Amino acid sequence: MTVPGPWYLGLAAILFTVGALGLLVRRNVLVMFMCVELMLNAVNLTFVTYARMLDDIGGQVVVFFVLVVAAAEVVVGLAIIVAIFRRRAGATADDISLLKG
């Protein structure tokens, strides 16, 4: 028994919606960062689903590049978040102006 493709697409849509709402509603920088990662994973699930449905490997190749971009985002994003939290323990997204020289 296999799960049909539209079920995966529905799950990806739900994950992306949860990530987008979390990004818009929450003010904690770490939670916002996790929401962006959740949105990227939803997009990856969509690419893999379409690659499987169309019998094309192109979607899986795109997922590899999205994962590379996500890894670079993690490196830069966590560096900025650590810099903010070193200045102020309870930092929010509005405190990014603290990083101005």
Phi and psi in radians as a Rosetta constraint file:
Dihedral C 1 N 2 CA 2 C 2 CIRCULARHARMONIC -1.995 0.35
Dihedral N 2 CA 2 C 2 N 3 CIRCULARHARMONIC 2.675 0.35
Dihedral C 2 N 3 CA 3 C 3 CIRCULARHARMONIC -1.500 0.35
Dihedral N 3 CA 3 C 3 N 4 CIRCULARHARMONIC 2.253 0.35
Dihedral C 3 N 4 CA 4 C 4 CIRCULARHARMONIC -1.195 0.35
Dihedral N 4 CA 4 C 4 N 5 CIRCULARHARMONIC 2.709 0.35
Dihedral C 4 N 5 CA 5 C 5 CIRCULARHARMONIC -1.009 0.35
Dihedral N 5 CA 5 C 5 N 6 CIRCULARHARMONIC -0.718 0.35
Dihedral C 5 N 6 CA 6 C 6 CIRCULARHARMONIC -1.054 0.35
Dihedral N 6 CA 6 C 6 N 7 CIRCULARHARMONIC -0.462 0.35
Dihedral C 6 N 7 CA 7 C 7 CIRCULARHARMONIC -1.151 0.35
Dihedral N 7 CA 7 C 7 N 8 CIRCULARHARMONIC -0.721 0.35
Dihedral C 7 N 8 CA 8 C 8 CIRCULARHARMONIC -1.130 0.35
Dihedral N 8 CA 8 C 8 N 9 CIRCULARHARMONIC -0.691 0.35
Dihedral C 8 N 9 CA 9 C 9 CIRCULARHARMONIC -1.162 0.35
Dihedral N 9 CA 9 C 9 N 10 CIRCULARHARMONIC -0.641 0.35
Dihedral C 9 N 10 CA 10 C 10 CIRCULARHARMONIC -1.135 0.35
Dihedral N 10 CA 10 C 10 N 11 CIRCULARHARMONIC -0.748 0.35
Dihedral C 10 N 11 CA 11 C 11 CIRCULARHARMONIC -1.080 0.35
Dihedral N 11 CA 11 C 11 N 12 CIRCULARHARMONIC -0.728 0.35
Dihedral C 11 N 12 CA 12 C 12 CIRCULARHARMONIC -1.104 0.35
Dihedral N 12 CA 12 C 12 N 13 CIRCULARHARMONIC -0.681 0.35
Dihedral C 12 N 13 CA 13 C 13 CIRCULARHARMONIC -1.143 0.35
Dihedral N 13 CA 13 C 13 N 14 CIRCULARHARMONIC -0.711 0.35
Dihedral C 13 N 14 CA 14 C 14 CIRCULARHARMONIC -1.134 0.35
Dihedral N 14 CA 14 C 14 N 15 CIRCULARHARMONIC -0.782 0.35
Dihedral C 14 N 15 CA 15 C 15 CIRCULARHARMONIC -1.080 0.35
Dihedral N 15 CA 15 C 15 N 16 CIRCULARHARMONIC -0.737 0.35
Dihedral C 15 N 16 CA 16 C 16 CIRCULARHARMONIC -1.142 0.35
Dihedral N 16 CA 16 C 16 N 17 CIRCULARHARMONIC -0.693 0.35
Dihedral C 16 N 17 CA 17 C 17 CIRCULARHARMONIC -1.139 0.35
Dihedral N 17 CA 17 C 17 N 18 CIRCULARHARMONIC -0.745 0.35
Dihedral C 17 N 18 CA 18 C 18 CIRCULARHARMONIC -1.084 0.35
Dihedral N 18 CA 18 C 18 N 19 CIRCULARHARMONIC -0.741 0.35
Dihedral C 18 N 19 CA 19 C 19 CIRCULARHARMONIC -1.128 0.35
Dihedral N 19 CA 19 C 19 N 20 CIRCULARHARMONIC -0.742 0.35
Dihedral C 19 N 20 CA 20 C 20 CIRCULARHARMONIC -1.157 0.35
Dihedral N 20 CA 20 C 20 N 21 CIRCULARHARMONIC -0.744 0.35
Dihedral C 20 N 21 CA 21 C 21 CIRCULARHARMONIC -1.141 0.35
Dihedral N 21 CA 21 C 21 N 22 CIRCULARHARMONIC -0.700 0.35
Dihedral C 21 N 22 CA 22 C 22 CIRCULARHARMONIC -1.104 0.35
Dihedral N 22 CA 22 C 22 N 23 CIRCULARHARMONIC -0.659 0.35
Dihedral C 22 N 23 CA 23 C 23 CIRCULARHARMONIC -1.178 0.35
Dihedral N 23 CA 23 C 23 N 24 CIRCULARHARMONIC -0.645 0.35
Dihedral C 23 N 24 CA 24 C 24 CIRCULARHARMONIC -1.389 0.35
Dihedral N 24 CA 24 C 24 N 25 CIRCULARHARMONIC -0.556 0.35
Dihedral C 24 N 25 CA 25 C 25 CIRCULARHARMONIC -1.602 0.35
Dihedral N 25 CA 25 C 25 N 26 CIRCULARHARMONIC -0.742 0.35
Dihedral C 25 N 26 CA 26 C 26 CIRCULARHARMONIC -1.397 0.35
Dihedral N 26 CA 26 C 26 N 27 CIRCULARHARMONIC 2.614 0.35
Dihedral C 26 N 27 CA 27 C 27 CIRCULARHARMONIC -1.953 0.35
Dihedral N 27 CA 27 C 27 N 28 CIRCULARHARMONIC -0.159 0.35
Dihedral C 27 N 28 CA 28 C 28 CIRCULARHARMONIC -1.282 0.35
Dihedral N 28 CA 28 C 28 N 29 CIRCULARHARMONIC 2.296 0.35
Dihedral C 28 N 29 CA 29 C 29 CIRCULARHARMONIC -1.152 0.35
Dihedral N 29 CA 29 C 29 N 30 CIRCULARHARMONIC -0.695 0.35
Dihedral C 29 N 30 CA 30 C 30 CIRCULARHARMONIC -1.157 0.35
Dihedral N 30 CA 30 C 30 N 31 CIRCULARHARMONIC -0.698 0.35
Dihedral C 30 N 31 CA 31 C 31 CIRCULARHARMONIC -1.160 0.35
Dihedral N 31 CA 31 C 31 N 32 CIRCULARHARMONIC -0.692 0.35
Dihedral C 31 N 32 CA 32 C 32 CIRCULARHARMONIC -1.102 0.35
Dihedral N 32 CA 32 C 32 N 33 CIRCULARHARMONIC -0.688 0.35
Dihedral C 32 N 33 CA 33 C 33 CIRCULARHARMONIC -1.106 0.35
Dihedral N 33 CA 33 C 33 N 34 CIRCULARHARMONIC -0.751 0.35
Dihedral C 33 N 34 CA 34 C 34 CIRCULARHARMONIC -1.155 0.35
Dihedral N 34 CA 34 C 34 N 35 CIRCULARHARMONIC -0.590 0.35
Dihedral C 34 N 35 CA 35 C 35 CIRCULARHARMONIC -1.161 0.35
Dihedral N 35 CA 35 C 35 N 36 CIRCULARHARMONIC -0.660 0.35
Dihedral C 35 N 36 CA 36 C 36 CIRCULARHARMONIC -1.127 0.35
Dihedral N 36 CA 36 C 36 N 37 CIRCULARHARMONIC -0.720 0.35
Dihedral C 36 N 37 CA 37 C 37 CIRCULARHARMONIC -1.120 0.35
Dihedral N 37 CA 37 C 37 N 38 CIRCULARHARMONIC -0.661 0.35
Dihedral C 37 N 38 CA 38 C 38 CIRCULARHARMONIC -1.115 0.35
Dihedral N 38 CA 38 C 38 N 39 CIRCULARHARMONIC -0.691 0.35
Dihedral C 38 N 39 CA 39 C 39 CIRCULARHARMONIC -1.153 0.35
Dihedral N 39 CA 39 C 39 N 40 CIRCULARHARMONIC -0.699 0.35
Dihedral C 39 N 40 CA 40 C 40 CIRCULARHARMONIC -1.126 0.35
Dihedral N 40 CA 40 C 40 N 41 CIRCULARHARMONIC -0.676 0.35
Dihedral C 40 N 41 CA 41 C 41 CIRCULARHARMONIC -1.171 0.35
Dihedral N 41 CA 41 C 41 N 42 CIRCULARHARMONIC -0.596 0.35
Dihedral C 41 N 42 CA 42 C 42 CIRCULARHARMONIC -1.132 0.35
Dihedral N 42 CA 42 C 42 N 43 CIRCULARHARMONIC -0.708 0.35
Dihedral C 42 N 43 CA 43 C 43 CIRCULARHARMONIC -1.145 0.35
Dihedral N 43 CA 43 C 43 N 44 CIRCULARHARMONIC -0.702 0.35
Dihedral C 43 N 44 CA 44 C 44 CIRCULARHARMONIC -1.078 0.35
Dihedral N 44 CA 44 C 44 N 45 CIRCULARHARMONIC -0.723 0.35
Dihedral C 44 N 45 CA 45 C 45 CIRCULARHARMONIC -1.084 0.35
Dihedral N 45 CA 45 C 45 N 46 CIRCULARHARMONIC -0.669 0.35
Dihedral C 45 N 46 CA 46 C 46 CIRCULARHARMONIC -1.133 0.35
Dihedral N 46 CA 46 C 46 N 47 CIRCULARHARMONIC -0.784 0.35
Dihedral C 46 N 47 CA 47 C 47 CIRCULARHARMONIC -1.075 0.35
Dihedral N 47 CA 47 C 47 N 48 CIRCULARHARMONIC -0.763 0.35
Dihedral C 47 N 48 CA 48 C 48 CIRCULARHARMONIC -1.170 0.35
Dihedral N 48 CA 48 C 48 N 49 CIRCULARHARMONIC -0.659 0.35
Dihedral C 48 N 49 CA 49 C 49 CIRCULARHARMONIC -1.118 0.35
Dihedral N 49 CA 49 C 49 N 50 CIRCULARHARMONIC -0.806 0.35
Dihedral C 49 N 50 CA 50 C 50 CIRCULARHARMONIC -1.170 0.35
Dihedral N 50 CA 50 C 50 N 51 CIRCULARHARMONIC -0.594 0.35
Dihedral C 50 N 51 CA 51 C 51 CIRCULARHARMONIC -1.117 0.35
Dihedral N 51 CA 51 C 51 N 52 CIRCULARHARMONIC -0.676 0.35
Dihedral C 51 N 52 CA 52 C 52 CIRCULARHARMONIC -1.249 0.35
Dihedral N 52 CA 52 C 52 N 53 CIRCULARHARMONIC -0.724 0.35
Dihedral C 52 N 53 CA 53 C 53 CIRCULARHARMONIC -1.184 0.35
Dihedral N 53 CA 53 C 53 N 54 CIRCULARHARMONIC -0.596 0.35
Dihedral C 53 N 54 CA 54 C 54 CIRCULARHARMONIC -1.683 0.35
Dihedral N 54 CA 54 C 54 N 55 CIRCULARHARMONIC 0.005 0.35
Dihedral C 54 N 55 CA 55 C 55 CIRCULARHARMONIC 0.908 0.35
Dihedral N 55 CA 55 C 55 N 56 CIRCULARHARMONIC 0.827 0.35
Dihedral C 55 N 56 CA 56 C 56 CIRCULARHARMONIC -2.262 0.35
Dihedral N 56 CA 56 C 56 N 57 CIRCULARHARMONIC 2.394 0.35
Dihedral C 56 N 57 CA 57 C 57 CIRCULARHARMONIC -1.493 0.35
Dihedral N 57 CA 57 C 57 N 58 CIRCULARHARMONIC -0.107 0.35
Dihedral C 57 N 58 CA 58 C 58 CIRCULARHARMONIC -1.032 0.35
Dihedral N 58 CA 58 C 58 N 59 CIRCULARHARMONIC -0.654 0.35
Dihedral C 58 N 59 CA 59 C 59 CIRCULARHARMONIC -1.131 0.35
Dihedral N 59 CA 59 C 59 N 60 CIRCULARHARMONIC -0.650 0.35
Dihedral C 59 N 60 CA 60 C 60 CIRCULARHARMONIC -1.250 0.35
Dihedral N 60 CA 60 C 60 N 61 CIRCULARHARMONIC -0.538 0.35
Dihedral C 60 N 61 CA 61 C 61 CIRCULARHARMONIC -1.174 0.35
Dihedral N 61 CA 61 C 61 N 62 CIRCULARHARMONIC -0.709 0.35
Dihedral C 61 N 62 CA 62 C 62 CIRCULARHARMONIC -1.120 0.35
Dihedral N 62 CA 62 C 62 N 63 CIRCULARHARMONIC -0.654 0.35
Dihedral C 62 N 63 CA 63 C 63 CIRCULARHARMONIC -1.054 0.35
Dihedral N 63 CA 63 C 63 N 64 CIRCULARHARMONIC -0.679 0.35
Dihedral C 63 N 64 CA 64 C 64 CIRCULARHARMONIC -1.048 0.35
Dihedral N 64 CA 64 C 64 N 65 CIRCULARHARMONIC -0.771 0.35
Dihedral C 64 N 65 CA 65 C 65 CIRCULARHARMONIC -1.200 0.35
Dihedral N 65 CA 65 C 65 N 66 CIRCULARHARMONIC -0.625 0.35
Dihedral C 65 N 66 CA 66 C 66 CIRCULARHARMONIC -1.119 0.35
Dihedral N 66 CA 66 C 66 N 67 CIRCULARHARMONIC -0.686 0.35
Dihedral C 66 N 67 CA 67 C 67 CIRCULARHARMONIC -1.141 0.35
Dihedral N 67 CA 67 C 67 N 68 CIRCULARHARMONIC -0.625 0.35
Dihedral C 67 N 68 CA 68 C 68 CIRCULARHARMONIC -1.152 0.35
Dihedral N 68 CA 68 C 68 N 69 CIRCULARHARMONIC -0.753 0.35
Dihedral C 68 N 69 CA 69 C 69 CIRCULARHARMONIC -1.141 0.35
Dihedral N 69 CA 69 C 69 N 70 CIRCULARHARMONIC -0.673 0.35
Dihedral C 69 N 70 CA 70 C 70 CIRCULARHARMONIC -1.128 0.35
Dihedral N 70 CA 70 C 70 N 71 CIRCULARHARMONIC -0.665 0.35
Dihedral C 70 N 71 CA 71 C 71 CIRCULARHARMONIC -1.143 0.35
Dihedral N 71 CA 71 C 71 N 72 CIRCULARHARMONIC -0.714 0.35
Dihedral C 71 N 72 CA 72 C 72 CIRCULARHARMONIC -1.142 0.35
Dihedral N 72 CA 72 C 72 N 73 CIRCULARHARMONIC -0.654 0.35
Dihedral C 72 N 73 CA 73 C 73 CIRCULARHARMONIC -1.132 0.35
Dihedral N 73 CA 73 C 73 N 74 CIRCULARHARMONIC -0.672 0.35
Dihedral C 73 N 74 CA 74 C 74 CIRCULARHARMONIC -1.093 0.35
Dihedral N 74 CA 74 C 74 N 75 CIRCULARHARMONIC -0.753 0.35
Dihedral C 74 N 75 CA 75 C 75 CIRCULARHARMONIC -1.096 0.35
Dihedral N 75 CA 75 C 75 N 76 CIRCULARHARMONIC -0.885 0.35
Dihedral C 75 N 76 CA 76 C 76 CIRCULARHARMONIC -1.246 0.35
Dihedral N 76 CA 76 C 76 N 77 CIRCULARHARMONIC -0.765 0.35
Dihedral C 76 N 77 CA 77 C 77 CIRCULARHARMONIC -1.107 0.35
Dihedral N 77 CA 77 C 77 N 78 CIRCULARHARMONIC -0.780 0.35
Dihedral C 77 N 78 CA 78 C 78 CIRCULARHARMONIC -1.168 0.35
Dihedral N 78 CA 78 C 78 N 79 CIRCULARHARMONIC -0.571 0.35
Dihedral C 78 N 79 CA 79 C 79 CIRCULARHARMONIC -1.117 0.35
Dihedral N 79 CA 79 C 79 N 80 CIRCULARHARMONIC -0.737 0.35
Dihedral C 79 N 80 CA 80 C 80 CIRCULARHARMONIC -1.167 0.35
Dihedral N 80 CA 80 C 80 N 81 CIRCULARHARMONIC -0.736 0.35
Dihedral C 80 N 81 CA 81 C 81 CIRCULARHARMONIC -1.112 0.35
Dihedral N 81 CA 81 C 81 N 82 CIRCULARHARMONIC -0.736 0.35
Dihedral C 81 N 82 CA 82 C 82 CIRCULARHARMONIC -1.120 0.35
Dihedral N 82 CA 82 C 82 N 83 CIRCULARHARMONIC -0.681 0.35
Dihedral C 82 N 83 CA 83 C 83 CIRCULARHARMONIC -1.110 0.35
Dihedral N 83 CA 83 C 83 N 84 CIRCULARHARMONIC -0.653 0.35
Dihedral C 83 N 84 CA 84 C 84 CIRCULARHARMONIC -1.210 0.35
Dihedral N 84 CA 84 C 84 N 85 CIRCULARHARMONIC -0.786 0.35
Dihedral C 84 N 85 CA 85 C 85 CIRCULARHARMONIC -1.233 0.35
Dihedral N 85 CA 85 C 85 N 86 CIRCULARHARMONIC -0.380 0.35
Dihedral C 85 N 86 CA 86 C 86 CIRCULARHARMONIC -1.250 0.35
Dihedral N 86 CA 86 C 86 N 87 CIRCULARHARMONIC -0.543 0.35
Dihedral C 86 N 87 CA 87 C 87 CIRCULARHARMONIC -1.356 0.35
Dihedral N 87 CA 87 C 87 N 88 CIRCULARHARMONIC -0.727 0.35
Dihedral C 87 N 88 CA 88 C 88 CIRCULARHARMONIC -2.531 0.35
Dihedral N 88 CA 88 C 88 N 89 CIRCULARHARMONIC 2.226 0.35
Dihedral C 88 N 89 CA 89 C 89 CIRCULARHARMONIC -1.175 0.35
Dihedral N 89 CA 89 C 89 N 90 CIRCULARHARMONIC -0.758 0.35
Dihedral C 89 N 90 CA 90 C 90 CIRCULARHARMONIC -1.706 0.35
Dihedral N 90 CA 90 C 90 N 91 CIRCULARHARMONIC 0.911 0.35
Dihedral C 90 N 91 CA 91 C 91 CIRCULARHARMONIC -1.280 0.35
Dihedral N 91 CA 91 C 91 N 92 CIRCULARHARMONIC 2.536 0.35
Dihedral C 91 N 92 CA 92 C 92 CIRCULARHARMONIC -2.078 0.35
Dihedral N 92 CA 92 C 92 N 93 CIRCULARHARMONIC -3.127 0.35
Dihedral C 92 N 93 CA 93 C 93 CIRCULARHARMONIC -1.162 0.35
Dihedral N 93 CA 93 C 93 N 94 CIRCULARHARMONIC -0.388 0.35
Dihedral C 93 N 94 CA 94 C 94 CIRCULARHARMONIC -1.306 0.35
Dihedral N 94 CA 94 C 94 N 95 CIRCULARHARMONIC -0.231 0.35
Dihedral C 94 N 95 CA 95 C 95 CIRCULARHARMONIC -1.518 0.35
Dihedral N 95 CA 95 C 95 N 96 CIRCULARHARMONIC 0.186 0.35
Dihedral C 95 N 96 CA 96 C 96 CIRCULARHARMONIC -1.169 0.35
Dihedral N 96 CA 96 C 96 N 97 CIRCULARHARMONIC -0.416 0.35
Dihedral C 96 N 97 CA 97 C 97 CIRCULARHARMONIC -1.142 0.35
Dihedral N 97 CA 97 C 97 N 98 CIRCULARHARMONIC -0.241 0.35
Dihedral C 97 N 98 CA 98 C 98 CIRCULARHARMONIC -1.164 0.35
Dihedral N 98 CA 98 C 98 N 99 CIRCULARHARMONIC -0.372 0.35
Dihedral C 98 N 99 CA 99 C 99 CIRCULARHARMONIC -1.410 0.35
Dihedral N 99 CA 99 C 99 N 100 CIRCULARHARMONIC -0.077 0.35
Dihedral C 99 N 100 CA 100 C 100 CIRCULARHARMONIC -1.174 0.35
Dihedral N 100 CA 100 C 100 N 101 CIRCULARHARMONIC 2.444 0.35
